[in-house]
């Protein structure tokens, strides 16, 4: 007899039948029409068409997929493909496959990697099933775009980074939330990360235990930003009109135009210098002394300074102070400590604070942003909505001038001034 269950409106539903039926069958025809239209745009090389087509294709998969299939995808395929990819990175599989399209046999690859051919064959079957490599015959495979990209450490570092510093934390998130009666986490010293890694150290203290973490993290952040509009790009934040022109007659070469606070290895400030070579004033990169000690050579106009943003800001009266993905690391009370040091250094009517962060929309949030929100939840912080950003920044004595945005899923630039 089929299992019946009550719905919210009192109608009985056949759960067994529901579990093997498409999730949203009524949406399939319109999504097919949408994909047809967006496919034509994609073929006409409209630069934004690929993203629209990709989103519609995802929506079509979700609509066609049955609940049973979705359960197995979440519980089986995503975890196991991650394990197979990380193992492939560790054994040098993707490097052995190479970056040309010539197929190689499992036997050839087993010899190149030193891995048991039976084990390697099992791993490669799953990697092919999950679209990481291309199966070309019996026990024969060739690389695709993803596997070719994973031959480069900058990209492949994401997998050991997440395994050693994140995964156990967000896998412990359900137990942590239950333990705390499902209250929103607000502490970075009592987190799911602490449970997952069985440690009393905070996330930031723990990452310092692994010498490879800083390199892997900076590689991953570089990949995360790649191919996405940057705030200083044309059509995003009007750098000339908002940042430079109002002070062009008064700023000198000795004055500081921009301070990148907690800017790691200087990806952002180096990009700013490349894109705005004639911008007046000095540029300053700040991060912890142990971080900036490893900063690669930057443009000589960029001053590199060791600095902890929980201490007094030594650069006073800069035109702009810039924070990129800093505040999402911390709960509100800690953010206010960081902001207080910047507010004290700012000059009224002159200085700006530029906050480059995700602003979660009220509807239609992008999956990358919501994923990151839960990752950050596991270490005691998170992404914020516009209302939450306004509440935080205003409580620190700042006024939001405007929130500048480029495209869906890309971090916004929140332009602030002193109240």
TIMARLO-774152 format. One record per residue (C-alpha): residue in three letters; x, y, z. Coordinates in steps of 0.05 Angstrom, whole numbers, plus 5000, padded with zeros to 4 digits. Last residue first. Example, Ala and Ser with C-alpha at 12.3 -4.5 7.8 and 13.67 -1.06 7.14 Angstrom:
BEGIN
ser527349795143ala524649105156
//
This chain:
BEGIN
unk556162085193unk562861885166unk562761635095unk561160965063unk561260634994unk558959914996unk562059554936unk558158924917unk560758214912unk558657844849unk553057334851unk548457724804unk552058264766unk555358934778unk553359254844unk554559924878unk551460044947unk550960784957unk552861335007unk552360875067unk553261295130unk558361095183unk558561165259unk559760435276unk552360295288unk550960565219unk555660045189unk552459455225unk545159645215unk546259825142unk549959175129unk544358775162unk539059125121unk542959005057unk543558265074unk549757975105unk554657405094unk556856995154unk560356935221unk561756405273unk566555925238unk561055455213unk556756055194unk562356255146unk561355615107unk553855725110unk554456425081unk559356185028unk554255695002unk548956245001unk553556694961unk555556154911unk548355944903unk545856634883unk540256964923unk533757044885unk529857424937unk531757914993unk538658014962unk544957794999unk550158354997unk556858014986unk562858445005unk567558994982unk567059535036unk569760205013unk570760705070unk571361425048unk575462005074unk574162735057unk568063035091unk570362805159unk577662545159unk578161795174unk583061515225unk578061435282unk573061115235unk578260605214unk579860385285unk572460365302unk571059925241unk575359355266unk572159385336unk565259435305unk566758815264unk568058435329unk561158615355unk557958435289unk560757735281unk567157645241unk569657355175unk564457725134unk567858365157unk574358215119unk571958025050unk575258635019unk576159245063unk578559895032unk580360545065unk579561155021unk582261865016unk587161735072unk586562175134unk590961785182unk595161175165unk596860895234unk590260525245unk590060345319unk589859605332unk584759055314unk586759145241unk593558845254unk598859175210unk605259005172unk606159515117unk607259455042unk607660115004unk605160084932unk608460574884unk614060074871unk608959604836unk608858954874unk614058414885unk611157814919unk608257864990unk611357355036unk613257825093unk606358145083unk603157535116unk607657465177unk607158215189unk599458195189unk596358575132unk596659265101unk597659495029unk598460245019unk597460644955unk600261344947unk597161954914unk594362084844unk591161574798unk595061544733unk596060794732unk588660644745unk587659934718unk594559674736unk594660034803unk587759774822unk589859064803unk595859124849unk591259384904unk586658794895unk591658224892unk595958504948unk598457874982unk593457935040unk589458585035unk587858635109unk586659385100unk587859615028unk589360355040unk587760814981unk589461534961unk594961675011unk598062365006unk605262444986unk603762504912unk598963074928unk591363104935unk588363804931unk586063924860unk584163204845unk580163134909unk573063094880unk575662794815unk579062184846unk574361754886unk567261864860unk568162104789unk574561734771unk573061104809unk565961024782unk564360354815unk562059814767unk561460024694unk568960074683unk572759614730unk574859854799unk569759414835unk572158794800unk567758414751unk568857664757unk573457254712unk578057074769unk575857284839unk574756574866unk581256354832unk585256884869unk581656694933unk583655974923unk590956144911unk590956584972unk588056035015unk592855504988unk598855945002unk596556135071unk594655415088unk601255095069unk604455245137unk598854885175unk598255095248unk596555815229unk589755575205unk587855395276unk588756085304unk584256385250unk578855855261unk578955965336unk582755465378unk578955025427unk579554435380unk575753805362unk576153965287unk568753895274unk566654145343unk570954765341unk568854905269unk561554865290unk563055475332unk564355735402unk570256225397unk567656585335unk561156765370unk554557005339unk551356355314unk543856435298unk539956035350unk537955325332unk537555065404unk545055135412unk546454385412unk542054315351unk545954845314unk552554505331unk550153815310unk547654085243unk554054485232unk558953905243unk559553785169unk560854535164unk566954485208unk569653835181unk569854135112unk573454785128unk580954775144unk584154115122unk579053885071unk577554585043unk584854745032unk586354045004unk581154164950unk582254894934unk589754784920unk587754484852unk586755174822unk593255524838unk596754854835unk595654794760unk594054104732unk586954214758unk585554674699unk586554094651unk581753664692unk576454204688unk577254354614unk577053624593unk582253074598unk582052404562unk580151714587unk581050974572unk579050384616unk574150164562unk573250764516unk573351524512unk571251714583unk571952454593unk574452754659unk571253154715unk564153034688unk561452654749unk561051984713unk568152094688unk570852214758unk566951604781unk570051154729unk576851464744unk576751284817unk575050554803unk580450504750unk585550814796unk584150294850unk584849714801unk591050034770unk594650084838unk597750774838unk604850954818unk602451584782unk605551464713unk604650714716unk597450774738unk596351294682unk598850814628unk594750234656unk588550674662unk589250824588unk590751504559unk586651914510unk590052484471unk586353144484unk592453554505unk593053834575unk596153244610unk593252604638unk599252544684unk598053244710unk590853054725unk593052434762unk598352764805unk597052294864unk594552854910unk590353204857unk586852554838unk585652404912unk582453094919unk578152954858unk575952274883unk574152534952unk570153114922unk566652634874unk564752204934unk561552774973unk557653054914unk555452374888unk552552034948unk548452444997unk546753064955unk546052694889unk542552114922unk537352574954unk536352954888unk535152304850unk529852084901unk526652774898unk526152714823unk530353154777unk526753494720unk525654164756unk532554174787unk535754004720unk531654544686unk533755054739unk541054874728unk540154964652unk536855634665unk542655864707unk547755634655unk543955984599unk543856634638unk551256564653unk553056404581unk548756984554unk552657524590unk558057594536unk553057554478unk556957104431unk551257004380unk551356274399unk549856474471unk544056904450unk541056314411unk542055874472unk538456394513unk532256324470unk532355564469unk533955554544unk527955994559unk523255564517unk525854944554unk524855304620unk517655474601unk516154744585unk519554474648unk516354924700unk510054514709unk514253894723unk517254184786unk520553624826unk519953084773unk516552444800unk520151874836unk519452144907unk512252394893unk509951674880unk512651434946unk510052054981unk502851944958unk499552584980unk493452695024unk490153385021unk489753755088unk492454425062unk499354325093unk499953625063unk498052975097unk502052345084unk500551705047unk505451135039unk503050684982unk500050005000
//
